[in-house]
Amino acid sequence: MPMNFSEIPENPFIFLSWVTAIGLFVSLTEATIKIRIQKRNNYRKRVELISNLYPKKLA
């Protein structure tokens, strides 16, 4: 029996619950990606600062 997705459920609470759940999932995913990028950028900056303070070639 094929499902007809064009019909909106009669109970708007169910529809709003699905929209909210999808929105929360998207928001959490976006926040996780932003945090990972920020951590990686902070690590790279720290490594660059340390390498500038302590050069490899000492005359």
PDBQT receptor file of N, H, CA, C and O in Angstrom, charges set to zero:
ATOM      1  N   MET A   1       0.845  -1.182   0.000  1.00  0.00    +0.000 N 
ATOM      2  CA  MET A   1       0.000   0.000   0.000  1.00  0.00    +0.000 C 
ATOM      3  C   MET A   1       0.891   1.247   0.000  1.00  0.00    +0.000 C 
ATOM      4  O   MET A   1       1.593   1.493   0.981  1.00  0.00    +0.000 OA
ATOM      5  N   PRO A   2       0.877   2.034  -1.076  1.00  0.00    +0.000 N 
ATOM      6  CA  PRO A   2       1.735   3.224  -1.133  1.00  0.00    +0.000 C 
ATOM      7  C   PRO A   2       1.229   4.305  -0.184  1.00  0.00    +0.000 C 
ATOM      8  O   PRO A   2       0.028   4.478   0.023  1.00  0.00    +0.000 OA
ATOM      9  N   MET A   3       2.211   5.037   0.394  1.00  0.00    +0.000 N 
ATOM     10  H   MET A   3       3.186   4.897   0.226  1.00  0.00    +0.000 HD
ATOM     11  CA  MET A   3       1.841   6.113   1.303  1.00  0.00    +0.000 C 
ATOM     12  C   MET A   3       1.673   7.404   0.512  1.00  0.00    +0.000 C 
ATOM     13  O   MET A   3       2.463   7.693  -0.388  1.00  0.00    +0.000 OA
ATOM     14  N   ASN A   4       0.670   8.160   0.839  1.00  0.00    +0.000 N 
ATOM     15  H   ASN A   4       0.029   7.925   1.569  1.00  0.00    +0.000 HD
ATOM     16  CA  ASN A   4       0.426   9.426   0.168  1.00  0.00    +0.000 C 
ATOM     17  C   ASN A   4       0.934  10.545   1.071  1.00  0.00    +0.000 C 
ATOM     18  O   ASN A   4       0.309  10.877   2.079  1.00  0.00    +0.000 OA
ATOM     19  N   PHE A   5       2.086  11.126   0.694  1.00  0.00    +0.000 N 
ATOM     20  H   PHE A   5       2.594  10.856  -0.125  1.00  0.00    +0.000 HD
ATOM     21  CA  PHE A   5       2.699  12.156   1.540  1.00  0.00    +0.000 C 
ATOM     22  C   PHE A   5       2.102  13.535   1.308  1.00  0.00    +0.000 C 
ATOM     23  O   PHE A   5       2.450  14.483   2.012  1.00  0.00    +0.000 OA
ATOM     24  N   SER A   6       1.216  13.660   0.338  1.00  0.00    +0.000 N 
ATOM     25  H   SER A   6       0.934  12.890  -0.234  1.00  0.00    +0.000 HD
ATOM     26  CA  SER A   6       0.623  14.967   0.063  1.00  0.00    +0.000 C 
ATOM     27  C   SER A   6      -0.436  15.326   1.096  1.00  0.00    +0.000 C 
ATOM     28  O   SER A   6      -0.824  16.489   1.209  1.00  0.00    +0.000 OA
ATOM     29  N   GLU A   7      -0.905  14.339   1.848  1.00  0.00    +0.000 N 
ATOM     30  H   GLU A   7      -0.590  13.395   1.756  1.00  0.00    +0.000 HD
ATOM     31  CA  GLU A   7      -1.926  14.617   2.859  1.00  0.00    +0.000 C 
ATOM     32  C   GLU A   7      -1.263  15.030   4.175  1.00  0.00    +0.000 C 
ATOM     33  O   GLU A   7      -0.428  14.306   4.717  1.00  0.00    +0.000 OA
ATOM     34  N   ILE A   8      -1.642  16.186   4.668  1.00  0.00    +0.000 N 
ATOM     35  H   ILE A   8      -2.320  16.774   4.227  1.00  0.00    +0.000 HD
ATOM     36  CA  ILE A   8      -1.148  16.646   5.970  1.00  0.00    +0.000 C 
ATOM     37  C   ILE A   8      -1.982  15.947   7.041  1.00  0.00    +0.000 C 
ATOM     38  O   ILE A   8      -3.201  15.841   6.903  1.00  0.00    +0.000 OA
ATOM     39  N   PRO A   9      -1.345  15.472   8.097  1.00  0.00    +0.000 N 
ATOM     40  CA  PRO A   9      -2.115  14.799   9.152  1.00  0.00    +0.000 C 
ATOM     41  C   PRO A   9      -3.214  15.715   9.693  1.00  0.00    +0.000 C 
ATOM     42  O   PRO A   9      -3.052  16.933   9.758  1.00  0.00    +0.000 OA
ATOM     43  N   GLU A  10      -4.312  15.111  10.073  1.00  0.00    +0.000 N 
ATOM     44  H   GLU A  10      -4.443  14.121  10.020  1.00  0.00    +0.000 HD
ATOM     45  CA  GLU A  10      -5.441  15.907  10.564  1.00  0.00    +0.000 C 
ATOM     46  C   GLU A  10      -5.113  16.570  11.891  1.00  0.00    +0.000 C 
ATOM     47  O   GLU A  10      -5.641  17.636  12.204  1.00  0.00    +0.000 OA
ATOM     48  N   ASN A  11      -4.246  15.944  12.668  1.00  0.00    +0.000 N 
ATOM     49  H   ASN A  11      -3.817  15.078  12.413  1.00  0.00    +0.000 HD
ATOM     50  CA  ASN A  11      -3.868  16.523  13.942  1.00  0.00    +0.000 C 
ATOM     51  C   ASN A  11      -2.644  17.417  13.723  1.00  0.00    +0.000 C 
ATOM     52  O   ASN A  11      -1.557  16.908  13.448  1.00  0.00    +0.000 OA
ATOM     53  N   PRO A  12      -2.801  18.739  13.839  1.00  0.00    +0.000 N 
ATOM     54  CA  PRO A  12      -1.664  19.634  13.581  1.00  0.00    +0.000 C 
ATOM     55  C   PRO A  12      -0.538  19.465  14.603  1.00  0.00    +0.000 C 
ATOM     56  O   PRO A  12       0.607  19.824  14.329  1.00  0.00    +0.000 OA
ATOM     57  N   PHE A  13      -0.855  18.930  15.756  1.00  0.00    +0.000 N 
ATOM     58  H   PHE A  13      -1.786  18.639  15.978  1.00  0.00    +0.000 HD
ATOM     59  CA  PHE A  13       0.182  18.716  16.779  1.00  0.00    +0.000 C 
ATOM     60  C   PHE A  13       1.248  17.740  16.283  1.00  0.00    +0.000 C 
ATOM     61  O   PHE A  13       2.439  17.935  16.525  1.00  0.00    +0.000 OA
ATOM     62  N   ILE A  14       0.815  16.693  15.590  1.00  0.00    +0.000 N 
ATOM     63  H   ILE A  14      -0.153  16.534  15.392  1.00  0.00    +0.000 HD
ATOM     64  CA  ILE A  14       1.767  15.708  15.065  1.00  0.00    +0.000 C 
ATOM     65  C   ILE A  14       2.672  16.360  14.029  1.00  0.00    +0.000 C 
ATOM     66  O   ILE A  14       3.887  16.166  14.044  1.00  0.00    +0.000 OA
ATOM     67  N   PHE A  15       2.076  17.128  13.135  1.00  0.00    +0.000 N 
ATOM     68  H   PHE A  15       1.088  17.286  13.122  1.00  0.00    +0.000 HD
ATOM     69  CA  PHE A  15       2.859  17.802  12.094  1.00  0.00    +0.000 C 
ATOM     70  C   PHE A  15       3.860  18.769  12.712  1.00  0.00    +0.000 C 
ATOM     71  O   PHE A  15       5.028  18.777  12.324  1.00  0.00    +0.000 OA
ATOM     72  N   LEU A  16       3.417  19.587  13.672  1.00  0.00    +0.000 N 
ATOM     73  H   LEU A  16       2.468  19.581  13.987  1.00  0.00    +0.000 HD
ATOM     74  CA  LEU A  16       4.316  20.547  14.320  1.00  0.00    +0.000 C 
ATOM     75  C   LEU A  16       5.414  19.833  15.108  1.00  0.00    +0.000 C 
ATOM     76  O   LEU A  16       6.541  20.322  15.185  1.00  0.00    +0.000 OA
ATOM     77  N   SER A  17       5.090  18.685  15.689  1.00  0.00    +0.000 N 
ATOM     78  H   SER A  17       4.175  18.288  15.627  1.00  0.00    +0.000 HD
ATOM     79  CA  SER A  17       6.106  17.922  16.416  1.00  0.00    +0.000 C 
ATOM     80  C   SER A  17       7.206  17.447  15.472  1.00  0.00    +0.000 C 
ATOM     81  O   SER A  17       8.387  17.513  15.810  1.00  0.00    +0.000 OA
ATOM     82  N   TRP A  18       6.825  16.972  14.298  1.00  0.00    +0.000 N 
ATOM     83  H   TRP A  18       5.865  16.918  14.023  1.00  0.00    +0.000 HD
ATOM     84  CA  TRP A  18       7.820  16.529  13.316  1.00  0.00    +0.000 C 
ATOM     85  C   TRP A  18       8.669  17.693  12.837  1.00  0.00    +0.000 C 
ATOM     86  O   TRP A  18       9.887  17.564  12.722  1.00  0.00    +0.000 OA
ATOM     87  N   VAL A  19       8.044  18.825  12.556  1.00  0.00    +0.000 N 
ATOM     88  H   VAL A  19       7.054  18.930  12.650  1.00  0.00    +0.000 HD
ATOM     89  CA  VAL A  19       8.795  20.004  12.103  1.00  0.00    +0.000 C 
ATOM     90  C   VAL A  19       9.771  20.444  13.183  1.00  0.00    +0.000 C 
ATOM     91  O   VAL A  19      10.916  20.779  12.881  1.00  0.00    +0.000 OA
ATOM     92  N   THR A  20       9.336  20.447  14.428  1.00  0.00    +0.000 N 
ATOM     93  H   THR A  20       8.406  20.175  14.674  1.00  0.00    +0.000 HD
ATOM     94  CA  THR A  20      10.206  20.844  15.536  1.00  0.00    +0.000 C 
ATOM     95  C   THR A  20      11.366  19.866  15.699  1.00  0.00    +0.000 C 
ATOM     96  O   THR A  20      12.505  20.281  15.912  1.00  0.00    +0.000 OA
ATOM     97  N   ALA A  21      11.080  18.577  15.602  1.00  0.00    +0.000 N 
ATOM     98  H   ALA A  21      10.154  18.240  15.429  1.00  0.00    +0.000 HD
ATOM     99  CA  ALA A  21      12.136  17.572  15.745  1.00  0.00    +0.000 C 
ATOM    100  C   ALA A  21      13.173  17.712  14.635  1.00  0.00    +0.000 C 
ATOM    101  O   ALA A  21      14.375  17.626  14.890  1.00  0.00    +0.000 OA
ATOM    102  N   ILE A  22      12.720  17.921  13.425  1.00  0.00    +0.000 N 
ATOM    103  H   ILE A  22      11.744  17.991  13.218  1.00  0.00    +0.000 HD
ATOM    104  CA  ILE A  22      13.662  18.090  12.311  1.00  0.00    +0.000 C 
ATOM    105  C   ILE A  22      14.477  19.366  12.505  1.00  0.00    +0.000 C 
ATOM    106  O   ILE A  22      15.682  19.378  12.255  1.00  0.00    +0.000 OA
ATOM    107  N   GLY A  23      13.827  20.432  12.947  1.00  0.00    +0.000 N 
ATOM    108  H   GLY A  23      12.848  20.422  13.150  1.00  0.00    +0.000 HD
ATOM    109  CA  GLY A  23      14.534  21.691  13.203  1.00  0.00    +0.000 C 
ATOM    110  C   GLY A  23      15.586  21.548  14.286  1.00  0.00    +0.000 C 
ATOM    111  O   GLY A  23      16.687  22.082  14.154  1.00  0.00    +0.000 OA
ATOM    112  N   LEU A  24      15.265  20.837  15.350  1.00  0.00    +0.000 N 
ATOM    113  H   LEU A  24      14.371  20.403  15.457  1.00  0.00    +0.000 HD
ATOM    114  CA  LEU A  24      16.246  20.615  16.415  1.00  0.00    +0.000 C 
ATOM    115  C   LEU A  24      17.429  19.805  15.918  1.00  0.00    +0.000 C 
ATOM    116  O   LEU A  24      18.576  20.101  16.254  1.00  0.00    +0.000 OA
ATOM    117  N   PHE A  25      17.153  18.782  15.118  1.00  0.00    +0.000 N 
ATOM    118  H   PHE A  25      16.222  18.542  14.846  1.00  0.00    +0.000 HD
ATOM    119  CA  PHE A  25      18.226  17.954  14.577  1.00  0.00    +0.000 C 
ATOM    120  C   PHE A  25      19.165  18.780  13.701  1.00  0.00    +0.000 C 
ATOM    121  O   PHE A  25      20.386  18.667  13.812  1.00  0.00    +0.000 OA
ATOM    122  N   VAL A  26      18.596  19.603  12.838  1.00  0.00    +0.000 N 
ATOM    123  H   VAL A  26      17.604  19.694  12.748  1.00  0.00    +0.000 HD
ATOM    124  CA  VAL A  26      19.412  20.453  11.961  1.00  0.00    +0.000 C 
ATOM    125  C   VAL A  26      20.231  21.433  12.793  1.00  0.00    +0.000 C 
ATOM    126  O   VAL A  26      21.410  21.653  12.513  1.00  0.00    +0.000 OA
ATOM    127  N   SER A  27      19.617  22.017  13.805  1.00  0.00    +0.000 N 
ATOM    128  H   SER A  27      18.660  21.839  14.033  1.00  0.00    +0.000 HD
ATOM    129  CA  SER A  27      20.302  22.994  14.647  1.00  0.00    +0.000 C 
ATOM    130  C   SER A  27      21.456  22.350  15.425  1.00  0.00    +0.000 C 
ATOM    131  O   SER A  27      22.542  22.923  15.512  1.00  0.00    +0.000 OA
ATOM    132  N   LEU A  28      21.222  21.176  15.984  1.00  0.00    +0.000 N 
ATOM    133  H   LEU A  28      20.340  20.711  15.914  1.00  0.00    +0.000 HD
ATOM    134  CA  LEU A  28      22.290  20.488  16.715  1.00  0.00    +0.000 C 
ATOM    135  C   LEU A  28      23.433  20.092  15.786  1.00  0.00    +0.000 C 
ATOM    136  O   LEU A  28      24.602  20.195  16.156  1.00  0.00    +0.000 OA
ATOM    137  N   THR A  29      23.095  19.643  14.589  1.00  0.00    +0.000 N 
ATOM    138  H   THR A  29      22.145  19.559  14.289  1.00  0.00    +0.000 HD
ATOM    139  CA  THR A  29      24.137  19.276  13.624  1.00  0.00    +0.000 C 
ATOM    140  C   THR A  29      24.974  20.493  13.259  1.00  0.00    +0.000 C 
ATOM    141  O   THR A  29      26.201  20.417  13.213  1.00  0.00    +0.000 OA
ATOM    142  N   GLU A  30      24.311  21.612  13.000  1.00  0.00    +0.000 N 
ATOM    143  H   GLU A  30      23.314  21.673  13.037  1.00  0.00    +0.000 HD
ATOM    144  CA  GLU A  30      25.028  22.834  12.638  1.00  0.00    +0.000 C 
ATOM    145  C   GLU A  30      25.943  23.285  13.773  1.00  0.00    +0.000 C 
ATOM    146  O   GLU A  30      27.089  23.665  13.534  1.00  0.00    +0.000 OA
ATOM    147  N   ALA A  31      25.442  23.245  15.003  1.00  0.00    +0.000 N 
ATOM    148  H   ALA A  31      24.510  22.937  15.197  1.00  0.00    +0.000 HD
ATOM    149  CA  ALA A  31      26.250  23.658  16.152  1.00  0.00    +0.000 C 
ATOM    150  C   ALA A  31      27.455  22.743  16.329  1.00  0.00    +0.000 C 
ATOM    151  O   ALA A  31      28.550  23.216  16.632  1.00  0.00    +0.000 OA
ATOM    152  N   THR A  32      27.265  21.444  16.143  1.00  0.00    +0.000 N 
ATOM    153  H   THR A  32      26.375  21.060  15.896  1.00  0.00    +0.000 HD
ATOM    154  CA  THR A  32      28.372  20.500  16.278  1.00  0.00    +0.000 C 
ATOM    155  C   THR A  32      29.457  20.780  15.244  1.00  0.00    +0.000 C 
ATOM    156  O   THR A  32      30.645  20.779  15.566  1.00  0.00    +0.000 OA
ATOM    157  N   ILE A  33      29.047  21.018  14.013  1.00  0.00    +0.000 N 
ATOM    158  H   ILE A  33      28.082  21.019  13.751  1.00  0.00    +0.000 HD
ATOM    159  CA  ILE A  33      30.024  21.305  12.954  1.00  0.00    +0.000 C 
ATOM    160  C   ILE A  33      30.769  22.604  13.250  1.00  0.00    +0.000 C 
ATOM    161  O   ILE A  33      31.985  22.670  13.067  1.00  0.00    +0.000 OA
ATOM    162  N   LYS A  34      30.058  23.639  13.704  1.00  0.00    +0.000 N 
ATOM    163  H   LYS A  34      29.071  23.585  13.852  1.00  0.00    +0.000 HD
ATOM    164  CA  LYS A  34      30.706  24.917  14.016  1.00  0.00    +0.000 C 
ATOM    165  C   LYS A  34      31.708  24.762  15.152  1.00  0.00    +0.000 C 
ATOM    166  O   LYS A  34      32.793  25.341  15.100  1.00  0.00    +0.000 OA
ATOM    167  N   ILE A  35      31.359  23.991  16.176  1.00  0.00    +0.000 N 
ATOM    168  H   ILE A  35      30.478  23.521  16.218  1.00  0.00    +0.000 HD
ATOM    169  CA  ILE A  35      32.271  23.792  17.306  1.00  0.00    +0.000 C 
ATOM    170  C   ILE A  35      33.525  23.063  16.851  1.00  0.00    +0.000 C 
ATOM    171  O   ILE A  35      34.629  23.428  17.253  1.00  0.00    +0.000 OA
ATOM    172  N   ARG A  36      33.370  22.028  16.010  1.00  0.00    +0.000 N 
ATOM    173  H   ARG A  36      32.473  21.732  15.683  1.00  0.00    +0.000 HD
ATOM    174  CA  ARG A  36      34.543  21.299  15.525  1.00  0.00    +0.000 C 
ATOM    175  C   ARG A  36      35.451  22.187  14.704  1.00  0.00    +0.000 C 
ATOM    176  O   ARG A  36      36.672  22.126  14.849  1.00  0.00    +0.000 OA
ATOM    177  N   ILE A  37      34.873  23.015  13.837  1.00  0.00    +0.000 N 
ATOM    178  H   ILE A  37      33.881  23.064  13.719  1.00  0.00    +0.000 HD
ATOM    179  CA  ILE A  37      35.685  23.927  13.019  1.00  0.00    +0.000 C 
ATOM    180  C   ILE A  37      36.411  24.928  13.909  1.00  0.00    +0.000 C 
ATOM    181  O   ILE A  37      37.584  25.227  13.688  1.00  0.00    +0.000 OA
ATOM    182  N   GLN A  38      35.711  25.445  14.917  1.00  0.00    +0.000 N 
ATOM    183  H   GLN A  38      34.758  25.203  15.097  1.00  0.00    +0.000 HD
ATOM    184  CA  GLN A  38      36.314  26.415  15.828  1.00  0.00    +0.000 C 
ATOM    185  C   GLN A  38      37.469  25.784  16.613  1.00  0.00    +0.000 C 
ATOM    186  O   GLN A  38      38.514  26.410  16.788  1.00  0.00    +0.000 OA
ATOM    187  N   LYS A  39      37.285  24.556  17.080  1.00  0.00    +0.000 N 
ATOM    188  H   LYS A  39      36.437  24.047  16.937  1.00  0.00    +0.000 HD
ATOM    189  CA  LYS A  39      38.367  23.875  17.801  1.00  0.00    +0.000 C 
ATOM    190  C   LYS A  39      39.583  23.675  16.911  1.00  0.00    +0.000 C 
ATOM    191  O   LYS A  39      40.718  23.889  17.337  1.00  0.00    +0.000 OA
ATOM    192  N   ARG A  40      39.334  23.255  15.654  1.00  0.00    +0.000 N 
ATOM    193  H   ARG A  40      38.413  23.081  15.308  1.00  0.00    +0.000 HD
ATOM    194  CA  ARG A  40      40.441  23.028  14.726  1.00  0.00    +0.000 C 
ATOM    195  C   ARG A  40      41.186  24.332  14.436  1.00  0.00    +0.000 C 
ATOM    196  O   ARG A  40      42.416  24.347  14.387  1.00  0.00    +0.000 OA
ATOM    197  N   ASN A  41      40.440  25.428  14.244  1.00  0.00    +0.000 N 
ATOM    198  H   ASN A  41      39.440  25.416  14.284  1.00  0.00    +0.000 HD
ATOM    199  CA  ASN A  41      41.080  26.713  13.980  1.00  0.00    +0.000 C 
ATOM    200  C   ASN A  41      41.885  27.193  15.182  1.00  0.00    +0.000 C 
ATOM    201  O   ASN A  41      42.984  27.722  15.015  1.00  0.00    +0.000 OA
ATOM    202  N   ASN A  42      41.353  27.017  16.395  1.00  0.00    +0.000 N 
ATOM    203  H   ASN A  42      40.460  26.587  16.531  1.00  0.00    +0.000 HD
ATOM    204  CA  ASN A  42      42.084  27.415  17.597  1.00  0.00    +0.000 C 
ATOM    205  C   ASN A  42      43.372  26.596  17.744  1.00  0.00    +0.000 C 
ATOM    206  O   ASN A  42      44.412  27.132  18.128  1.00  0.00    +0.000 OA
ATOM    207  N   TYR A  43      43.296  25.310  17.439  1.00  0.00    +0.000 N 
ATOM    208  H   TYR A  43      42.451  24.875  17.127  1.00  0.00    +0.000 HD
ATOM    209  CA  TYR A  43      44.487  24.462  17.532  1.00  0.00    +0.000 C 
ATOM    210  C   TYR A  43      45.548  24.926  16.539  1.00  0.00    +0.000 C 
ATOM    211  O   TYR A  43      46.727  25.014  16.882  1.00  0.00    +0.000 OA
ATOM    212  N   ARG A  44      45.131  25.221  15.310  1.00  0.00    +0.000 N 
ATOM    213  H   ARG A  44      44.173  25.149  15.031  1.00  0.00    +0.000 HD
ATOM    214  CA  ARG A  44      46.092  25.677  14.300  1.00  0.00    +0.000 C 
ATOM    215  C   ARG A  44      46.738  26.995  14.714  1.00  0.00    +0.000 C 
ATOM    216  O   ARG A  44      47.944  27.175  14.542  1.00  0.00    +0.000 OA
ATOM    217  N   LYS A  45      45.941  27.925  15.263  1.00  0.00    +0.000 N 
ATOM    218  H   LYS A  45      44.962  27.779  15.403  1.00  0.00    +0.000 HD
ATOM    219  CA  LYS A  45      46.501  29.199  15.713  1.00  0.00    +0.000 C 
ATOM    220  C   LYS A  45      47.505  28.983  16.841  1.00  0.00    +0.000 C 
ATOM    221  O   LYS A  45      48.558  29.620  16.873  1.00  0.00    +0.000 OA
ATOM    222  N   ARG A  46      47.177  28.089  17.759  1.00  0.00    +0.000 N 
ATOM    223  H   ARG A  46      46.321  27.572  17.733  1.00  0.00    +0.000 HD
ATOM    224  CA  ARG A  46      48.074  27.810  18.886  1.00  0.00    +0.000 C 
ATOM    225  C   ARG A  46      49.391  27.222  18.390  1.00  0.00    +0.000 C 
ATOM    226  O   ARG A  46      50.462  27.628  18.843  1.00  0.00    +0.000 OA
ATOM    227  N   VAL A  47      49.319  26.271  17.465  1.00  0.00    +0.000 N 
ATOM    228  H   VAL A  47      48.449  25.941  17.098  1.00  0.00    +0.000 HD
ATOM    229  CA  VAL A  47      50.529  25.658  16.915  1.00  0.00    +0.000 C 
ATOM    230  C   VAL A  47      51.372  26.708  16.198  1.00  0.00    +0.000 C 
ATOM    231  O   VAL A  47      52.598  26.713  16.313  1.00  0.00    +0.000 OA
ATOM    232  N   GLU A  48      50.710  27.598  15.458  1.00  0.00    +0.000 N 
ATOM    233  H   GLU A  48      49.715  27.595  15.365  1.00  0.00    +0.000 HD
ATOM    234  CA  GLU A  48      51.446  28.636  14.736  1.00  0.00    +0.000 C 
ATOM    235  C   GLU A  48      52.132  29.594  15.706  1.00  0.00    +0.000 C 
ATOM    236  O   GLU A  48      53.281  29.981  15.494  1.00  0.00    +0.000 OA
ATOM    237  N   LEU A  49      51.421  29.979  16.778  1.00  0.00    +0.000 N 
ATOM    238  H   LEU A  49      50.488  29.665  16.950  1.00  0.00    +0.000 HD
ATOM    239  CA  LEU A  49      52.024  30.880  17.769  1.00  0.00    +0.000 C 
ATOM    240  C   LEU A  49      53.224  30.227  18.448  1.00  0.00    +0.000 C 
ATOM    241  O   LEU A  49      54.255  30.870  18.646  1.00  0.00    +0.000 OA
ATOM    242  N   ILE A  50      53.092  28.962  18.802  1.00  0.00    +0.000 N 
ATOM    243  H   ILE A  50      52.255  28.439  18.641  1.00  0.00    +0.000 HD
ATOM    244  CA  ILE A  50      54.199  28.264  19.463  1.00  0.00    +0.000 C 
ATOM    245  C   ILE A  50      55.387  28.146  18.520  1.00  0.00    +0.000 C 
ATOM    246  O   ILE A  50      56.529  28.337  18.935  1.00  0.00    +0.000 OA
ATOM    247  N   SER A  51      55.127  27.832  17.249  1.00  0.00    +0.000 N 
ATOM    248  H   SER A  51      54.199  27.677  16.912  1.00  0.00    +0.000 HD
ATOM    249  CA  SER A  51      56.231  27.707  16.306  1.00  0.00    +0.000 C 
ATOM    250  C   SER A  51      56.906  29.048  16.066  1.00  0.00    +0.000 C 
ATOM    251  O   SER A  51      58.104  29.089  15.784  1.00  0.00    +0.000 OA
ATOM    252  N   ASN A  52      56.163  30.149  16.171  1.00  0.00    +0.000 N 
ATOM    253  H   ASN A  52      55.190  30.116  16.400  1.00  0.00    +0.000 HD
ATOM    254  CA  ASN A  52      56.783  31.473  16.030  1.00  0.00    +0.000 C 
ATOM    255  C   ASN A  52      57.612  31.831  17.251  1.00  0.00    +0.000 C 
ATOM    256  O   ASN A  52      58.627  32.516  17.132  1.00  0.00    +0.000 OA
ATOM    257  N   LEU A  53      57.193  31.376  18.417  1.00  0.00    +0.000 N 
ATOM    258  H   LEU A  53      56.369  30.819  18.514  1.00  0.00    +0.000 HD
ATOM    259  CA  LEU A  53      57.954  31.673  19.633  1.00  0.00    +0.000 C 
ATOM    260  C   LEU A  53      59.244  30.869  19.699  1.00  0.00    +0.000 C 
ATOM    261  O   LEU A  53      60.275  31.365  20.153  1.00  0.00    +0.000 OA
ATOM    262  N   TYR A  54      59.175  29.622  19.240  1.00  0.00    +0.000 N 
ATOM    263  H   TYR A  54      58.338  29.219  18.871  1.00  0.00    +0.000 HD
ATOM    264  CA  TYR A  54      60.338  28.745  19.312  1.00  0.00    +0.000 C 
ATOM    265  C   TYR A  54      60.715  28.298  17.903  1.00  0.00    +0.000 C 
ATOM    266  O   TYR A  54      60.300  27.227  17.459  1.00  0.00    +0.000 OA
ATOM    267  N   PRO A  55      61.502  29.117  17.195  1.00  0.00    +0.000 N 
ATOM    268  CA  PRO A  55      61.885  28.714  15.827  1.00  0.00    +0.000 C 
ATOM    269  C   PRO A  55      62.724  27.459  15.827  1.00  0.00    +0.000 C 
ATOM    270  O   PRO A  55      63.470  27.197  16.770  1.00  0.00    +0.000 OA
ATOM    271  N   LYS A  56      62.600  26.681  14.760  1.00  0.00    +0.000 N 
ATOM    272  H   LYS A  56      61.993  26.894  13.994  1.00  0.00    +0.000 HD
ATOM    273  CA  LYS A  56      63.320  25.403  14.685  1.00  0.00    +0.000 C 
ATOM    274  C   LYS A  56      64.820  25.622  14.499  1.00  0.00    +0.000 C 
ATOM    275  O   LYS A  56      65.639  24.910  15.078  1.00  0.00    +0.000 OA
ATOM    276  N   LYS A  57      65.168  26.623  13.678  1.00  0.00    +0.000 N 
ATOM    277  H   LYS A  57      64.503  27.202  13.207  1.00  0.00    +0.000 HD
ATOM    278  CA  LYS A  57      66.606  26.864  13.403  1.00  0.00    +0.000 C 
ATOM    279  C   LYS A  57      67.128  27.926  14.365  1.00  0.00    +0.000 C 
ATOM    280  O   LYS A  57      66.746  29.094  14.300  1.00  0.00    +0.000 OA
ATOM    281  N   LEU A  58      67.991  27.497  15.236  1.00  0.00    +0.000 N 
ATOM    282  H   LEU A  58      68.302  26.548  15.288  1.00  0.00    +0.000 HD
ATOM    283  CA  LEU A  58      68.649  28.440  16.143  1.00  0.00    +0.000 C 
ATOM    284  C   LEU A  58      70.066  28.669  15.628  1.00  0.00    +0.000 C 
ATOM    285  O   LEU A  58      70.834  27.727  15.433  1.00  0.00    +0.000 OA
ATOM    286  N   ALA A  59      70.398  29.955  15.411  1.00  0.00    +0.000 N 
ATOM    287  H   ALA A  59      69.774  30.720  15.569  1.00  0.00    +0.000 HD
ATOM    288  CA  ALA A  59      71.722  30.298  14.868  1.00  0.00    +0.000 C 
ATOM    289  C   ALA A  59      72.733  30.003  15.923  1.00  0.00    +0.000 C 
ATOM    290  O   ALA A  59      73.927  30.209  15.708  1.00  0.00    +0.000 OA
TER     291      ALA A  59
